[in-house]
C-alpha cells in the first residue's frame, strides 16, 4: 500500500489540500493518480500547477547523498477533500 500525507495548501489563492505520495513518474501509481485527478477535475487532464482545479504536480525529494528524485502530489480544493480521500483509498493508497 502507498502512504499519502495530507496537508492544507493554497493553489491560485484557493484553500485546498495537497496529498503527497511516494509515487514516481512512470509508475503504476502515477496512472492511478491520473485517473483520480481526471475524475475530480471533470475530465480535464492537462492543467498548470497554479490552477484551482484538482491537479497533479511533481515535487523533488532530496536524498542525504545529494541526489534527488521526483514524487507526485495531488492538490484538490477543500470542497473535494472527502472525494479525493475516497478515490485514493479505492486505488489502494493509505491516507495519513
ZILINJO-V705474 format. One record per backbone hydrogen bond with DSSP energy under -1.0 kcal/mol. NH is the residue of the N-H (numbers start at 0). CO is the residue of the C=O. E is the energy in kcal/mol with one decimal. If there is no record, write none. Layout:
NH,CO,E
NH,CO,E
//
This chain:
1,91,-1.3
3,93,-3.2
4,19,-2.4
6,17,-2.2
8,15,-2.4
10,13,-1.9
13,10,-2.2
15,8,-1.3
16,75,-2.9
17,6,-3.2
18,73,-3.4
19,4,-3.0
20,71,-1.4
26,23,-2.0
30,26,-1.3
31,27,-1.7
32,28,-2.5
33,29,-2.5
34,30,-2.0
35,31,-2.2
36,32,-2.8
37,33,-2.4
38,34,-2.1
39,35,-2.5
40,36,-1.8
42,37,-3.5
54,74,-2.1
56,72,-2.0
58,70,-2.9
60,68,-3.4
62,66,-3.4
65,62,-2.3
68,60,-1.7
70,58,-2.8
71,22,-2.1
72,56,-3.0
73,18,-2.1
74,54,-3.1
75,16,-2.4
77,14,-1.8
79,76,-2.2
80,77,-1.7
83,79,-2.7
84,80,-2.6
85,81,-2.3
86,82,-2.4
87,83,-2.9
88,84,-2.5
89,85,-2.1
90,86,-1.2
91,88,-1.8
92,87,-2.5
93,1,-3.8
95,3,-3.1
//
